[in-house]
Amino acid sequence: MGYMSASQAAEKWGISQRRVQILCSEDRIEGAFKVGEVWAIPEDCPKPVDYRKKENKKK
């Protein structure tokens, strides 16, 4: 299994690097862990749902 950085995940998912870092720190990306100051994210991990958007709100 390979890993990608937060910047690679951001480019893949079309969101900012900072948003990926926040999702990692909130444990919203399964299997993500920190190596020093860099996040390691599984390459096959799907993009987490953004609950800030109206259509994705939890009911």
Secondary structure in CASP SS format (residue, H / E / C, confidence):
PFRMAT SS
TARGET T0000
AUTHOR 0000-0000-0000
METHOD secondary structure of the structure
MODEL  1
M C 1.00
G C 1.00
Y E 1.00
M E 1.00
S C 1.00
A H 1.00
S H 1.00
Q H 1.00
A H 1.00
A H 1.00
E H 1.00
K H 1.00
W H 1.00
G C 1.00
I C 1.00
S C 1.00
Q H 1.00
R H 1.00
R H 1.00
V H 1.00
Q H 1.00
I H 1.00
L H 1.00
C H 1.00
S H 1.00
E C 1.00
D C 1.00
R C 1.00
I C 1.00
E C 1.00
G C 1.00
A C 1.00
F E 1.00
K E 1.00
V E 1.00
G C 1.00
E C 1.00
V E 1.00
W E 1.00
A E 1.00
I E 1.00
P E 1.00
E C 1.00
D C 1.00
C C 1.00
P C 1.00
K C 1.00
P C 1.00
V C 1.00
D C 1.00
Y C 1.00
R C 1.00
K C 1.00
K H 1.00
E H 1.00
N H 1.00
K C 1.00
K C 1.00
K C 1.00
END
